[in-house]
């Protein structure tokens, strides 16, 4: 479990997916600005995401809890082929079910990577409300939560090129599904969890753009954002 993006900020067609009776969601989704990308293979997306995880999230210690689940292979990487928010919502519901039913020892957390939809950060950010509403609809709020990662991630009251935004700048738009129980256990094991966000800000400001570029991730992110 890695939750630097959370409060103290990581299946294909399924006919059994429940229909969401979420007021305004369908209308909201249709209004989104959908930007299509070139074809990205599953291998490319997962490889780039793992590289970012190893060099940035773990390498810079942005989340003290990430290394454990990474080493134990408890992270589920899923690449969505969705090209519309409706299709992404279907995949998200599938992954909620998979994570909820799996043993934490097998799958502790899920990264749902979606290279072809919600490449615009504002659209992505708005979709997070849909994701939270979906958790409520399937009665998994309180059991799971969704954290956010995006190539153009931007915290409130920051400029787009602010280096602190890079803590959450994954190579591709990604929805991070976490177990609430895992978060609680991690916080208990790490007494200074509430200081993670502030430490990350300090780390990134000390690192700067030059230091970030030396991680070998800047080219990957430029390439993916250009698609």
PyMOL commands that place a pseudoatom at each C-alpha (Angstrom):
pseudoatom trace, name=CA, resn=UNK, resi=1, chain=A, elem=C, hetatm=0, pos=[0.000, 0.000, 0.000]
pseudoatom trace, name=CA, resn=UNK, resi=2, chain=A, elem=C, hetatm=0, pos=[1.342, 3.407, -0.861]
pseudoatom trace, name=CA, resn=UNK, resi=3, chain=A, elem=C, hetatm=0, pos=[-0.795, 6.347, 0.018]
pseudoatom trace, name=CA, resn=UNK, resi=4, chain=A, elem=C, hetatm=0, pos=[1.267, 9.503, -0.378]
pseudoatom trace, name=CA, resn=UNK, resi=5, chain=A, elem=C, hetatm=0, pos=[-1.641, 10.783, -2.463]
pseudoatom trace, name=CA, resn=UNK, resi=6, chain=A, elem=C, hetatm=0, pos=[-4.292, 10.136, 0.169]
pseudoatom trace, name=CA, resn=UNK, resi=7, chain=A, elem=C, hetatm=0, pos=[-5.261, 12.155, 3.248]
pseudoatom trace, name=CA, resn=UNK, resi=8, chain=A, elem=C, hetatm=0, pos=[-1.712, 12.508, 4.327]
pseudoatom trace, name=CA, resn=UNK, resi=9, chain=A, elem=C, hetatm=0, pos=[-0.873, 12.973, 0.924]
pseudoatom trace, name=CA, resn=UNK, resi=10, chain=A, elem=C, hetatm=0, pos=[-1.298, 3.146, -5.110]
pseudoatom trace, name=CA, resn=UNK, resi=11, chain=A, elem=C, hetatm=0, pos=[-11.427, -7.030, -15.780]
pseudoatom trace, name=CA, resn=UNK, resi=12, chain=A, elem=C, hetatm=0, pos=[-12.567, -6.789, -18.755]
pseudoatom trace, name=CA, resn=UNK, resi=13, chain=A, elem=C, hetatm=0, pos=[-16.268, -6.661, -19.693]
pseudoatom trace, name=CA, resn=UNK, resi=14, chain=A, elem=C, hetatm=0, pos=[-18.325, -7.764, -16.701]
pseudoatom trace, name=CA, resn=UNK, resi=15, chain=A, elem=C, hetatm=0, pos=[-22.036, -8.174, -17.208]
pseudoatom trace, name=CA, resn=UNK, resi=16, chain=A, elem=C, hetatm=0, pos=[-22.529, -8.373, -13.473]
pseudoatom trace, name=CA, resn=UNK, resi=17, chain=A, elem=C, hetatm=0, pos=[-21.508, -4.774, -12.892]
pseudoatom trace, name=CA, resn=UNK, resi=18, chain=A, elem=C, hetatm=0, pos=[-24.399, -3.017, -11.139]
pseudoatom trace, name=CA, resn=UNK, resi=19, chain=A, elem=C, hetatm=0, pos=[-26.051, -0.085, -12.867]
pseudoatom trace, name=CA, resn=UNK, resi=20, chain=A, elem=C, hetatm=0, pos=[-25.221, 3.124, -11.004]
pseudoatom trace, name=CA, resn=UNK, resi=21, chain=A, elem=C, hetatm=0, pos=[-28.179, 5.288, -10.136]
pseudoatom trace, name=CA, resn=UNK, resi=22, chain=A, elem=C, hetatm=0, pos=[-26.002, 8.330, -9.555]
pseudoatom trace, name=CA, resn=UNK, resi=23, chain=A, elem=C, hetatm=0, pos=[-27.815, 11.580, -10.140]
pseudoatom trace, name=CA, resn=UNK, resi=24, chain=A, elem=C, hetatm=0, pos=[-26.088, 13.628, -12.803]
pseudoatom trace, name=CA, resn=UNK, resi=25, chain=A, elem=C, hetatm=0, pos=[-23.231, 11.188, -13.411]
pseudoatom trace, name=CA, resn=UNK, resi=26, chain=A, elem=C, hetatm=0, pos=[-24.286, 10.226, -16.926]
pseudoatom trace, name=CA, resn=UNK, resi=27, chain=A, elem=C, hetatm=0, pos=[-24.778, 13.865, -17.874]
pseudoatom trace, name=CA, resn=UNK, resi=28, chain=A, elem=C, hetatm=0, pos=[-21.456, 14.791, -16.310]
pseudoatom trace, name=CA, resn=UNK, resi=29, chain=A, elem=C, hetatm=0, pos=[-19.571, 12.046, -18.153]
pseudoatom trace, name=CA, resn=UNK, resi=30, chain=A, elem=C, hetatm=0, pos=[-20.973, 13.061, -21.532]
pseudoatom trace, name=CA, resn=UNK, resi=31, chain=A, elem=C, hetatm=0, pos=[-19.774, 16.636, -21.019]
pseudoatom trace, name=CA, resn=UNK, resi=32, chain=A, elem=C, hetatm=0, pos=[-16.169, 15.577, -20.453]
pseudoatom trace, name=CA, resn=UNK, resi=33, chain=A, elem=C, hetatm=0, pos=[-13.504, 16.564, -22.916]
pseudoatom trace, name=CA, resn=UNK, resi=34, chain=A, elem=C, hetatm=0, pos=[-12.161, 13.198, -24.073]
pseudoatom trace, name=CA, resn=UNK, resi=35, chain=A, elem=C, hetatm=0, pos=[-8.689, 13.314, -25.628]
pseudoatom trace, name=CA, resn=UNK, resi=36, chain=A, elem=C, hetatm=0, pos=[-7.636, 10.106, -27.384]
pseudoatom trace, name=CA, resn=UNK, resi=37, chain=A, elem=C, hetatm=0, pos=[-4.042, 8.935, -27.278]
pseudoatom trace, name=CA, resn=UNK, resi=38, chain=A, elem=C, hetatm=0, pos=[-1.994, 6.836, -29.616]
pseudoatom trace, name=CA, resn=UNK, resi=39, chain=A, elem=C, hetatm=0, pos=[-1.953, 3.120, -28.920]
pseudoatom trace, name=CA, resn=UNK, resi=40, chain=A, elem=C, hetatm=0, pos=[-0.047, 2.278, -25.751]
pseudoatom trace, name=CA, resn=UNK, resi=41, chain=A, elem=C, hetatm=0, pos=[0.691, -1.354, -25.000]
pseudoatom trace, name=CA, resn=UNK, resi=42, chain=A, elem=C, hetatm=0, pos=[-0.074, -2.788, -21.588]
pseudoatom trace, name=CA, resn=UNK, resi=43, chain=A, elem=C, hetatm=0, pos=[3.606, -3.619, -21.216]
pseudoatom trace, name=CA, resn=UNK, resi=44, chain=A, elem=C, hetatm=0, pos=[4.628, -0.005, -21.913]
pseudoatom trace, name=CA, resn=UNK, resi=45, chain=A, elem=C, hetatm=0, pos=[2.176, 1.413, -19.425]
pseudoatom trace, name=CA, resn=UNK, resi=46, chain=A, elem=C, hetatm=0, pos=[3.051, -1.010, -16.646]
pseudoatom trace, name=CA, resn=UNK, resi=47, chain=A, elem=C, hetatm=0, pos=[6.794, -0.752, -17.239]
pseudoatom trace, name=CA, resn=UNK, resi=48, chain=A, elem=C, hetatm=0, pos=[6.724, 3.049, -17.098]
pseudoatom trace, name=CA, resn=UNK, resi=49, chain=A, elem=C, hetatm=0, pos=[4.563, 2.987, -13.974]
pseudoatom trace, name=CA, resn=UNK, resi=50, chain=A, elem=C, hetatm=0, pos=[6.860, 0.529, -12.201]
pseudoatom trace, name=CA, resn=UNK, resi=51, chain=A, elem=C, hetatm=0, pos=[9.889, 2.640, -13.096]
pseudoatom trace, name=CA, resn=UNK, resi=52, chain=A, elem=C, hetatm=0, pos=[8.212, 5.708, -11.619]
pseudoatom trace, name=CA, resn=UNK, resi=53, chain=A, elem=C, hetatm=0, pos=[7.251, 3.758, -8.511]
pseudoatom trace, name=CA, resn=UNK, resi=54, chain=A, elem=C, hetatm=0, pos=[10.779, 2.451, -7.983]
pseudoatom trace, name=CA, resn=UNK, resi=55, chain=A, elem=C, hetatm=0, pos=[12.687, 5.653, -8.720]
pseudoatom trace, name=CA, resn=UNK, resi=56, chain=A, elem=C, hetatm=0, pos=[10.310, 8.299, -7.389]
pseudoatom trace, name=CA, resn=UNK, resi=57, chain=A, elem=C, hetatm=0, pos=[7.784, 6.927, -4.901]
pseudoatom trace, name=CA, resn=UNK, resi=58, chain=A, elem=C, hetatm=0, pos=[10.176, 4.416, -3.319]
pseudoatom trace, name=CA, resn=UNK, resi=59, chain=A, elem=C, hetatm=0, pos=[13.496, 5.964, -4.352]
pseudoatom trace, name=CA, resn=UNK, resi=60, chain=A, elem=C, hetatm=0, pos=[12.637, 9.362, -2.877]
pseudoatom trace, name=CA, resn=UNK, resi=61, chain=A, elem=C, hetatm=0, pos=[10.728, 7.764, 0.017]
pseudoatom trace, name=CA, resn=UNK, resi=62, chain=A, elem=C, hetatm=0, pos=[7.594, 9.702, -0.896]
pseudoatom trace, name=CA, resn=UNK, resi=63, chain=A, elem=C, hetatm=0, pos=[5.629, 6.898, 0.730]
pseudoatom trace, name=CA, resn=UNK, resi=64, chain=A, elem=C, hetatm=0, pos=[7.315, 4.784, 3.431]
pseudoatom trace, name=CA, resn=UNK, resi=65, chain=A, elem=C, hetatm=0, pos=[4.750, 2.014, 2.876]
pseudoatom trace, name=CA, resn=UNK, resi=66, chain=A, elem=C, hetatm=0, pos=[5.305, 1.468, -0.837]
pseudoatom trace, name=CA, resn=UNK, resi=67, chain=A, elem=C, hetatm=0, pos=[8.409, -0.679, -0.733]
pseudoatom trace, name=CA, resn=UNK, resi=68, chain=A, elem=C, hetatm=0, pos=[6.817, -3.492, 1.260]
pseudoatom trace, name=CA, resn=UNK, resi=69, chain=A, elem=C, hetatm=0, pos=[3.917, -4.166, -1.108]
pseudoatom trace, name=CA, resn=UNK, resi=70, chain=A, elem=C, hetatm=0, pos=[6.220, -3.712, -4.111]
pseudoatom trace, name=CA, resn=UNK, resi=71, chain=A, elem=C, hetatm=0, pos=[8.767, -6.265, -2.880]
pseudoatom trace, name=CA, resn=UNK, resi=72, chain=A, elem=C, hetatm=0, pos=[6.013, -8.713, -1.934]
pseudoatom trace, name=CA, resn=UNK, resi=73, chain=A, elem=C, hetatm=0, pos=[4.343, -8.334, -5.355]
pseudoatom trace, name=CA, resn=UNK, resi=74, chain=A, elem=C, hetatm=0, pos=[1.088, -7.280, -3.717]
pseudoatom trace, name=CA, resn=UNK, resi=75, chain=A, elem=C, hetatm=0, pos=[0.383, -4.499, -6.213]
pseudoatom trace, name=CA, resn=UNK, resi=76, chain=A, elem=C, hetatm=0, pos=[-2.091, -5.327, -8.973]
pseudoatom trace, name=CA, resn=UNK, resi=77, chain=A, elem=C, hetatm=0, pos=[-1.335, -3.439, -12.194]
pseudoatom trace, name=CA, resn=UNK, resi=78, chain=A, elem=C, hetatm=0, pos=[-4.265, -3.164, -14.593]
pseudoatom trace, name=CA, resn=UNK, resi=79, chain=A, elem=C, hetatm=0, pos=[-4.245, -1.242, -17.870]
pseudoatom trace, name=CA, resn=UNK, resi=80, chain=A, elem=C, hetatm=0, pos=[-7.676, -0.129, -18.997]
pseudoatom trace, name=CA, resn=UNK, resi=81, chain=A, elem=C, hetatm=0, pos=[-8.463, -0.008, -22.709]
pseudoatom trace, name=CA, resn=UNK, resi=82, chain=A, elem=C, hetatm=0, pos=[-11.245, 2.469, -21.962]
pseudoatom trace, name=CA, resn=UNK, resi=83, chain=A, elem=C, hetatm=0, pos=[-11.592, 5.392, -24.341]
pseudoatom trace, name=CA, resn=UNK, resi=84, chain=A, elem=C, hetatm=0, pos=[-14.611, 6.968, -22.652]
pseudoatom trace, name=CA, resn=UNK, resi=85, chain=A, elem=C, hetatm=0, pos=[-15.398, 7.731, -19.001]
pseudoatom trace, name=CA, resn=UNK, resi=86, chain=A, elem=C, hetatm=0, pos=[-18.289, 5.253, -19.166]
pseudoatom trace, name=CA, resn=UNK, resi=87, chain=A, elem=C, hetatm=0, pos=[-15.910, 2.458, -20.122]
pseudoatom trace, name=CA, resn=UNK, resi=88, chain=A, elem=C, hetatm=0, pos=[-13.457, 3.508, -17.431]
pseudoatom trace, name=CA, resn=UNK, resi=89, chain=A, elem=C, hetatm=0, pos=[-16.212, 3.474, -14.825]
pseudoatom trace, name=CA, resn=UNK, resi=90, chain=A, elem=C, hetatm=0, pos=[-17.053, -0.096, -15.824]
pseudoatom trace, name=CA, resn=UNK, resi=91, chain=A, elem=C, hetatm=0, pos=[-13.410, -1.125, -15.390]
pseudoatom trace, name=CA, resn=UNK, resi=92, chain=A, elem=C, hetatm=0, pos=[-13.226, 0.703, -12.077]
pseudoatom trace, name=CA, resn=UNK, resi=93, chain=A, elem=C, hetatm=0, pos=[-16.255, -1.161, -10.758]
pseudoatom trace, name=CA, resn=UNK, resi=94, chain=A, elem=C, hetatm=0, pos=[-14.674, -4.431, -11.831]
pseudoatom trace, name=CA, resn=UNK, resi=95, chain=A, elem=C, hetatm=0, pos=[-11.485, -3.580, -9.952]
pseudoatom trace, name=CA, resn=UNK, resi=96, chain=A, elem=C, hetatm=0, pos=[-13.397, -2.590, -6.825]
pseudoatom trace, name=CA, resn=UNK, resi=97, chain=A, elem=C, hetatm=0, pos=[-14.871, -6.091, -6.838]
pseudoatom trace, name=CA, resn=UNK, resi=98, chain=A, elem=C, hetatm=0, pos=[-11.554, -7.823, -7.507]
pseudoatom trace, name=CA, resn=UNK, resi=99, chain=A, elem=C, hetatm=0, pos=[-9.767, -5.970, -4.702]
pseudoatom trace, name=CA, resn=UNK, resi=100, chain=A, elem=C, hetatm=0, pos=[-12.604, -6.376, -2.202]
pseudoatom trace, name=CA, resn=UNK, resi=101, chain=A, elem=C, hetatm=0, pos=[-12.773, -10.136, -2.779]
pseudoatom trace, name=CA, resn=UNK, resi=102, chain=A, elem=C, hetatm=0, pos=[-9.024, -10.806, -2.881]
pseudoatom trace, name=CA, resn=UNK, resi=103, chain=A, elem=C, hetatm=0, pos=[-6.861, -11.629, 0.095]
pseudoatom trace, name=CA, resn=UNK, resi=104, chain=A, elem=C, hetatm=0, pos=[-4.688, -8.655, 1.130]
pseudoatom trace, name=CA, resn=UNK, resi=105, chain=A, elem=C, hetatm=0, pos=[-1.730, -11.035, 1.110]
pseudoatom trace, name=CA, resn=UNK, resi=106, chain=A, elem=C, hetatm=0, pos=[-2.304, -11.549, -2.614]
pseudoatom trace, name=CA, resn=UNK, resi=107, chain=A, elem=C, hetatm=0, pos=[-3.505, -8.080, -3.652]
pseudoatom trace, name=CA, resn=UNK, resi=108, chain=A, elem=C, hetatm=0, pos=[-3.070, -5.261, -1.190]
pseudoatom trace, name=CA, resn=UNK, resi=109, chain=A, elem=C, hetatm=0, pos=[-3.600, -2.391, -3.610]
pseudoatom trace, name=CA, resn=UNK, resi=110, chain=A, elem=C, hetatm=0, pos=[-4.448, -1.808, -7.268]
pseudoatom trace, name=CA, resn=UNK, resi=111, chain=A, elem=C, hetatm=0, pos=[-3.180, 0.642, -9.862]
pseudoatom trace, name=CA, resn=UNK, resi=112, chain=A, elem=C, hetatm=0, pos=[-5.754, 1.099, -12.607]
pseudoatom trace, name=CA, resn=UNK, resi=113, chain=A, elem=C, hetatm=0, pos=[-3.811, 2.766, -15.426]
pseudoatom trace, name=CA, resn=UNK, resi=114, chain=A, elem=C, hetatm=0, pos=[-5.923, 4.381, -18.163]
pseudoatom trace, name=CA, resn=UNK, resi=115, chain=A, elem=C, hetatm=0, pos=[-3.731, 5.887, -20.909]
pseudoatom trace, name=CA, resn=UNK, resi=116, chain=A, elem=C, hetatm=0, pos=[-6.526, 6.609, -23.398]
pseudoatom trace, name=CA, resn=UNK, resi=117, chain=A, elem=C, hetatm=0, pos=[-9.069, 8.585, -21.390]
pseudoatom trace, name=CA, resn=UNK, resi=118, chain=A, elem=C, hetatm=0, pos=[-9.081, 11.543, -18.984]
pseudoatom trace, name=CA, resn=UNK, resi=119, chain=A, elem=C, hetatm=0, pos=[-5.682, 12.723, -20.143]
pseudoatom trace, name=CA, resn=UNK, resi=120, chain=A, elem=C, hetatm=0, pos=[-6.837, 16.249, -19.327]
pseudoatom trace, name=CA, resn=UNK, resi=121, chain=A, elem=C, hetatm=0, pos=[-6.185, 16.722, -15.613]
pseudoatom trace, name=CA, resn=UNK, resi=122, chain=A, elem=C, hetatm=0, pos=[-9.287, 18.809, -14.938]
pseudoatom trace, name=CA, resn=UNK, resi=123, chain=A, elem=C, hetatm=0, pos=[-11.503, 16.127, -16.483]
pseudoatom trace, name=CA, resn=UNK, resi=124, chain=A, elem=C, hetatm=0, pos=[-9.633, 13.502, -14.489]
pseudoatom trace, name=CA, resn=UNK, resi=125, chain=A, elem=C, hetatm=0, pos=[-10.041, 15.498, -11.299]
pseudoatom trace, name=CA, resn=UNK, resi=126, chain=A, elem=C, hetatm=0, pos=[-13.781, 15.801, -11.883]
pseudoatom trace, name=CA, resn=UNK, resi=127, chain=A, elem=C, hetatm=0, pos=[-14.042, 12.053, -12.483]
pseudoatom trace, name=CA, resn=UNK, resi=128, chain=A, elem=C, hetatm=0, pos=[-12.792, 11.411, -8.956]
pseudoatom trace, name=CA, resn=UNK, resi=129, chain=A, elem=C, hetatm=0, pos=[-16.220, 12.471, -7.719]
pseudoatom trace, name=CA, resn=UNK, resi=130, chain=A, elem=C, hetatm=0, pos=[-17.731, 9.750, -9.904]
pseudoatom trace, name=CA, resn=UNK, resi=131, chain=A, elem=C, hetatm=0, pos=[-15.283, 7.233, -8.449]
pseudoatom trace, name=CA, resn=UNK, resi=132, chain=A, elem=C, hetatm=0, pos=[-16.196, 8.166, -4.883]
pseudoatom trace, name=CA, resn=UNK, resi=133, chain=A, elem=C, hetatm=0, pos=[-19.912, 8.006, -5.695]
pseudoatom trace, name=CA, resn=UNK, resi=134, chain=A, elem=C, hetatm=0, pos=[-19.383, 4.566, -7.241]
pseudoatom trace, name=CA, resn=UNK, resi=135, chain=A, elem=C, hetatm=0, pos=[-17.774, 3.325, -4.019]
pseudoatom trace, name=CA, resn=UNK, resi=136, chain=A, elem=C, hetatm=0, pos=[-20.846, 4.486, -2.118]
pseudoatom trace, name=CA, resn=UNK, resi=137, chain=A, elem=C, hetatm=0, pos=[-23.189, 2.834, -4.608]
pseudoatom trace, name=CA, resn=UNK, resi=138, chain=A, elem=C, hetatm=0, pos=[-21.563, -0.595, -4.281]
pseudoatom trace, name=CA, resn=UNK, resi=139, chain=A, elem=C, hetatm=0, pos=[-21.291, -0.298, -0.477]
pseudoatom trace, name=CA, resn=UNK, resi=140, chain=A, elem=C, hetatm=0, pos=[-17.491, -0.290, -0.404]
pseudoatom trace, name=CA, resn=UNK, resi=141, chain=A, elem=C, hetatm=0, pos=[-16.981, 3.194, 1.002]
pseudoatom trace, name=CA, resn=UNK, resi=142, chain=A, elem=C, hetatm=0, pos=[-15.144, 2.693, 4.267]
pseudoatom trace, name=CA, resn=UNK, resi=143, chain=A, elem=C, hetatm=0, pos=[-13.520, -0.467, 2.917]
pseudoatom trace, name=CA, resn=UNK, resi=144, chain=A, elem=C, hetatm=0, pos=[-11.754, 1.012, -0.109]
pseudoatom trace, name=CA, resn=UNK, resi=145, chain=A, elem=C, hetatm=0, pos=[-10.744, 4.450, -1.291]
pseudoatom trace, name=CA, resn=UNK, resi=146, chain=A, elem=C, hetatm=0, pos=[-9.414, 5.952, -4.495]
pseudoatom trace, name=CA, resn=UNK, resi=147, chain=A, elem=C, hetatm=0, pos=[-6.287, 8.102, -4.639]
pseudoatom trace, name=CA, resn=UNK, resi=148, chain=A, elem=C, hetatm=0, pos=[-5.203, 10.154, -7.642]
pseudoatom trace, name=CA, resn=UNK, resi=149, chain=A, elem=C, hetatm=0, pos=[-2.135, 10.174, -9.902]
pseudoatom trace, name=CA, resn=UNK, resi=150, chain=A, elem=C, hetatm=0, pos=[-1.790, 11.929, -13.242]
pseudoatom trace, name=CA, resn=UNK, resi=151, chain=A, elem=C, hetatm=0, pos=[0.989, 13.163, -15.580]
pseudoatom trace, name=CA, resn=UNK, resi=152, chain=A, elem=C, hetatm=0, pos=[-0.308, 16.725, -15.173]
pseudoatom trace, name=CA, resn=UNK, resi=153, chain=A, elem=C, hetatm=0, pos=[-1.238, 16.535, -11.505]
pseudoatom trace, name=CA, resn=UNK, resi=154, chain=A, elem=C, hetatm=0, pos=[-1.585, 19.922, -9.862]
pseudoatom trace, name=CA, resn=UNK, resi=155, chain=A, elem=C, hetatm=0, pos=[-2.296, 20.653, -6.219]
pseudoatom trace, name=CA, resn=UNK, resi=156, chain=A, elem=C, hetatm=0, pos=[-4.525, 23.594, -5.355]
pseudoatom trace, name=CA, resn=UNK, resi=157, chain=A, elem=C, hetatm=0, pos=[-2.788, 26.967, -5.183]
pseudoatom trace, name=CA, resn=UNK, resi=158, chain=A, elem=C, hetatm=0, pos=[0.280, 25.826, -7.151]
pseudoatom trace, name=CA, resn=UNK, resi=159, chain=A, elem=C, hetatm=0, pos=[1.586, 26.712, -10.584]
pseudoatom trace, name=CA, resn=UNK, resi=160, chain=A, elem=C, hetatm=0, pos=[1.616, 23.928, -13.225]
pseudoatom trace, name=CA, resn=UNK, resi=161, chain=A, elem=C, hetatm=0, pos=[5.418, 23.684, -13.172]
pseudoatom trace, name=CA, resn=UNK, resi=162, chain=A, elem=C, hetatm=0, pos=[5.699, 23.672, -9.361]
pseudoatom trace, name=CA, resn=UNK, resi=163, chain=A, elem=C, hetatm=0, pos=[8.043, 20.811, -8.499]
pseudoatom trace, name=CA, resn=UNK, resi=164, chain=A, elem=C, hetatm=0, pos=[5.817, 19.761, -5.576]
pseudoatom trace, name=CA, resn=UNK, resi=165, chain=A, elem=C, hetatm=0, pos=[3.178, 18.585, -8.056]
pseudoatom trace, name=CA, resn=UNK, resi=166, chain=A, elem=C, hetatm=0, pos=[5.564, 15.857, -9.188]
pseudoatom trace, name=CA, resn=UNK, resi=167, chain=A, elem=C, hetatm=0, pos=[4.898, 13.743, -6.082]
pseudoatom trace, name=CA, resn=UNK, resi=168, chain=A, elem=C, hetatm=0, pos=[1.697, 12.630, -7.816]
pseudoatom trace, name=CA, resn=UNK, resi=169, chain=A, elem=C, hetatm=0, pos=[2.788, 12.823, -11.460]
pseudoatom trace, name=CA, resn=UNK, resi=170, chain=A, elem=C, hetatm=0, pos=[2.588, 9.258, -12.695]
pseudoatom trace, name=CA, resn=UNK, resi=171, chain=A, elem=C, hetatm=0, pos=[3.514, 8.485, -16.313]
pseudoatom trace, name=CA, resn=UNK, resi=172, chain=A, elem=C, hetatm=0, pos=[-0.141, 7.830, -17.225]
pseudoatom trace, name=CA, resn=UNK, resi=173, chain=A, elem=C, hetatm=0, pos=[-3.481, 8.786, -15.681]
pseudoatom trace, name=CA, resn=UNK, resi=174, chain=A, elem=C, hetatm=0, pos=[-3.986, 6.298, -12.865]
pseudoatom trace, name=CA, resn=UNK, resi=175, chain=A, elem=C, hetatm=0, pos=[-6.587, 5.513, -10.227]
pseudoatom trace, name=CA, resn=UNK, resi=176, chain=A, elem=C, hetatm=0, pos=[-5.041, 4.050, -7.097]
pseudoatom trace, name=CA, resn=UNK, resi=177, chain=A, elem=C, hetatm=0, pos=[-7.339, 1.722, -5.181]
pseudoatom trace, name=CA, resn=UNK, resi=178, chain=A, elem=C, hetatm=0, pos=[-6.449, 1.243, -1.529]
pseudoatom trace, name=CA, resn=UNK, resi=179, chain=A, elem=C, hetatm=0, pos=[-7.792, -0.764, 1.384]
pseudoatom trace, name=CA, resn=UNK, resi=180, chain=A, elem=C, hetatm=0, pos=[-8.828, 1.338, 4.373]
pseudoatom trace, name=CA, resn=UNK, resi=181, chain=A, elem=C, hetatm=0, pos=[-7.569, -1.384, 6.721]
pseudoatom trace, name=CA, resn=UNK, resi=182, chain=A, elem=C, hetatm=0, pos=[-4.132, -1.287, 5.107]
pseudoatom trace, name=CA, resn=UNK, resi=183, chain=A, elem=C, hetatm=0, pos=[-3.994, 2.475, 5.475]
pseudoatom trace, name=CA, resn=UNK, resi=184, chain=A, elem=C, hetatm=0, pos=[-4.934, 2.226, 9.172]
pseudoatom trace, name=CA, resn=UNK, resi=185, chain=A, elem=C, hetatm=0, pos=[-2.265, -0.412, 9.805]
pseudoatom trace, name=CA, resn=UNK, resi=186, chain=A, elem=C, hetatm=0, pos=[0.355, 1.615, 7.975]
pseudoatom trace, name=CA, resn=UNK, resi=187, chain=A, elem=C, hetatm=0, pos=[-0.462, 4.731, 9.978]
pseudoatom trace, name=CA, resn=UNK, resi=188, chain=A, elem=C, hetatm=0, pos=[-0.241, 2.762, 13.223]
pseudoatom trace, name=CA, resn=UNK, resi=189, chain=A, elem=C, hetatm=0, pos=[3.180, 1.442, 12.218]
pseudoatom trace, name=CA, resn=UNK, resi=190, chain=A, elem=C, hetatm=0, pos=[4.399, 4.881, 11.200]
pseudoatom trace, name=CA, resn=UNK, resi=191, chain=A, elem=C, hetatm=0, pos=[3.799, 7.339, 14.070]
pseudoatom trace, name=CA, resn=UNK, resi=192, chain=A, elem=C, hetatm=0, pos=[4.707, 10.369, 11.965]
pseudoatom trace, name=CA, resn=UNK, resi=193, chain=A, elem=C, hetatm=0, pos=[2.334, 9.595, 9.097]
pseudoatom trace, name=CA, resn=UNK, resi=194, chain=A, elem=C, hetatm=0, pos=[0.740, 13.020, 9.310]
pseudoatom trace, name=CA, resn=UNK, resi=195, chain=A, elem=C, hetatm=0, pos=[4.122, 14.548, 8.456]
pseudoatom trace, name=CA, resn=UNK, resi=196, chain=A, elem=C, hetatm=0, pos=[4.543, 12.644, 5.170]
pseudoatom trace, name=CA, resn=UNK, resi=197, chain=A, elem=C, hetatm=0, pos=[2.973, 15.355, 3.023]
pseudoatom trace, name=CA, resn=UNK, resi=198, chain=A, elem=C, hetatm=0, pos=[5.158, 18.130, 4.475]
pseudoatom trace, name=CA, resn=UNK, resi=199, chain=A, elem=C, hetatm=0, pos=[8.279, 15.969, 4.175]
pseudoatom trace, name=CA, resn=UNK, resi=200, chain=A, elem=C, hetatm=0, pos=[7.457, 15.246, 0.547]
pseudoatom trace, name=CA, resn=UNK, resi=201, chain=A, elem=C, hetatm=0, pos=[7.131, 18.936, -0.204]
pseudoatom trace, name=CA, resn=UNK, resi=202, chain=A, elem=C, hetatm=0, pos=[10.530, 19.556, 1.377]
pseudoatom trace, name=CA, resn=UNK, resi=203, chain=A, elem=C, hetatm=0, pos=[12.051, 16.622, -0.521]
pseudoatom trace, name=CA, resn=UNK, resi=204, chain=A, elem=C, hetatm=0, pos=[10.774, 17.868, -3.858]
pseudoatom trace, name=CA, resn=UNK, resi=205, chain=A, elem=C, hetatm=0, pos=[11.872, 21.465, -3.290]
pseudoatom trace, name=CA, resn=UNK, resi=206, chain=A, elem=C, hetatm=0, pos=[15.338, 20.281, -2.321]
pseudoatom trace, name=CA, resn=UNK, resi=207, chain=A, elem=C, hetatm=0, pos=[15.458, 17.998, -5.351]
pseudoatom trace, name=CA, resn=UNK, resi=208, chain=A, elem=C, hetatm=0, pos=[14.261, 20.611, -7.831]
pseudoatom trace, name=CA, resn=UNK, resi=209, chain=A, elem=C, hetatm=0, pos=[13.585, 20.071, -11.516]
pseudoatom trace, name=CA, resn=UNK, resi=210, chain=A, elem=C, hetatm=0, pos=[17.230, 19.283, -12.228]
pseudoatom trace, name=CA, resn=UNK, resi=211, chain=A, elem=C, hetatm=0, pos=[17.278, 16.534, -9.621]
pseudoatom trace, name=CA, resn=UNK, resi=212, chain=A, elem=C, hetatm=0, pos=[13.990, 15.170, -10.902]
pseudoatom trace, name=CA, resn=UNK, resi=213, chain=A, elem=C, hetatm=0, pos=[15.353, 15.007, -14.436]
pseudoatom trace, name=CA, resn=UNK, resi=214, chain=A, elem=C, hetatm=0, pos=[18.322, 13.024, -13.174]
pseudoatom trace, name=CA, resn=UNK, resi=215, chain=A, elem=C, hetatm=0, pos=[15.923, 10.270, -12.083]
pseudoatom trace, name=CA, resn=UNK, resi=216, chain=A, elem=C, hetatm=0, pos=[15.433, 9.443, -15.751]
pseudoatom trace, name=CA, resn=UNK, resi=217, chain=A, elem=C, hetatm=0, pos=[11.670, 9.947, -15.585]
pseudoatom trace, name=CA, resn=UNK, resi=218, chain=A, elem=C, hetatm=0, pos=[11.269, 13.299, -17.291]
pseudoatom trace, name=CA, resn=UNK, resi=219, chain=A, elem=C, hetatm=0, pos=[11.656, 11.841, -20.784]
pseudoatom trace, name=CA, resn=UNK, resi=220, chain=A, elem=C, hetatm=0, pos=[9.080, 9.159, -20.060]
pseudoatom trace, name=CA, resn=UNK, resi=221, chain=A, elem=C, hetatm=0, pos=[6.571, 11.725, -18.867]
pseudoatom trace, name=CA, resn=UNK, resi=222, chain=A, elem=C, hetatm=0, pos=[7.220, 14.065, -21.786]
pseudoatom trace, name=CA, resn=UNK, resi=223, chain=A, elem=C, hetatm=0, pos=[6.699, 11.198, -24.198]
pseudoatom trace, name=CA, resn=UNK, resi=224, chain=A, elem=C, hetatm=0, pos=[3.439, 10.060, -22.626]
pseudoatom trace, name=CA, resn=UNK, resi=225, chain=A, elem=C, hetatm=0, pos=[2.012, 13.560, -22.283]
pseudoatom trace, name=CA, resn=UNK, resi=226, chain=A, elem=C, hetatm=0, pos=[2.757, 14.167, -25.942]
pseudoatom trace, name=CA, resn=UNK, resi=227, chain=A, elem=C, hetatm=0, pos=[0.731, 11.165, -27.091]
for i in range(1, 227): cmd.bond("trace and resi %d" % i, "trace and resi %d" % (i + 1))
show_as sticks, trace
zoom trace
